[in-house]
Amino acid sequence: METLQDILVLIGFAIVGFLGWYFSRQTCPSCKNTNFTELDRQHLKTYQKKGVGDSYNQYDEYKVNFKCDDCNHTWTDRVKEEVRLN
C-alpha cells in the first residue's frame, strides 16, 4: 500500500509541476501562440535582496518589446531576471 501512495504522490507532483509551467509561460496576448521574437529591451532598474546565508540575489528589470511570429502582433512586457551574487 505504501508504494501505491508513493506513486500517487509522484503523479500529483508531476501534474502540479506541469500546470505551473503551462500557466506561467509567455504567449502572444492576441493569438496565444508561444512563437515570438524579442525586438528590443530597455533596462529599468536593478535591485538586490538578501538570500540564504551571506548571499544576495540581484534582480534586473527590463521593458521588452515582442512581436508574434504568426499574427505580427507587437506588445510590451516587463521582465525580471535574477542573478545570484556571492
C-alpha positions in Angstrom: 0.0 0.0 0.0 2.9 2.4 0.7 4.2 2.0 -2.9 0.8 2.9 -4.3 0.7 6.0 -2.1 4.3 6.9 -3.2 3.3 6.6 -6.9 0.2 8.7 -6.4 2.2 11.4 -4.7 4.7 11.4 -7.6 1.9 11.7 -10.1 0.4 14.6 -8.1 3.8 16.4 -8.1 4.1 15.9 -11.8 0.7 17.3 -12.5 1.2 20.3 -10.3 4.6 20.9 -12.0 3.1 20.7 -15.5 0.3 23.1 -14.6 2.7 25.6 -13.1 4.8 25.5 -16.2 1.8 25.7 -18.6 0.2 28.7 -17.0 3.4 30.6 -16.4 4.8 30.5 -19.9 4.7 33.6 -22.0 2.3 33.8 -25.0 1.1 36.3 -27.6 -1.8 38.2 -26.0 -3.7 38.2 -29.3 -3.4 34.6 -30.6 -1.9 32.8 -27.6 1.0 31.5 -29.7 4.3 30.8 -28.0 6.4 31.6 -31.1 7.5 35.3 -30.8 10.6 37.4 -31.3 12.2 39.9 -28.8 12.6 43.2 -30.7 14.4 45.2 -28.1 14.8 45.7 -24.3 15.3 48.7 -22.1 16.9 48.3 -18.7 14.6 49.9 -16.0 16.2 49.1 -12.6 18.5 46.8 -10.6 17.9 45.9 -7.0 19.3 43.3 -4.5 17.6 41.2 -1.9 19.3 39.2 0.9 19.3 35.5 0.0 20.2 32.4 2.1 23.2 32.9 4.4 25.6 35.6 3.2 24.4 35.6 -0.4 22.5 38.3 -2.2 20.2 37.9 -5.2 20.3 40.6 -7.8 17.2 41.3 -9.9 17.4 43.3 -13.2 14.1 44.5 -14.6 13.6 45.2 -18.3 10.9 46.7 -20.5 10.8 44.3 -23.5 9.1 44.7 -26.9 7.9 41.4 -28.5 6.5 40.5 -31.9 4.4 37.4 -32.6 5.8 35.3 -35.5 2.3 34.2 -36.6 0.0 37.2 -36.3 2.6 40.0 -36.3 1.1 41.5 -33.1 3.5 43.6 -31.1 3.3 44.1 -27.3 5.4 45.3 -24.4 6.0 43.5 -21.2 8.1 43.9 -18.0 10.6 41.0 -17.5 12.6 40.3 -14.3 15.9 38.3 -14.5 17.6 37.0 -11.4 21.3 36.9 -11.0 22.7 35.2 -7.9 25.6 37.1 -6.2 28.0 35.6 -3.6 
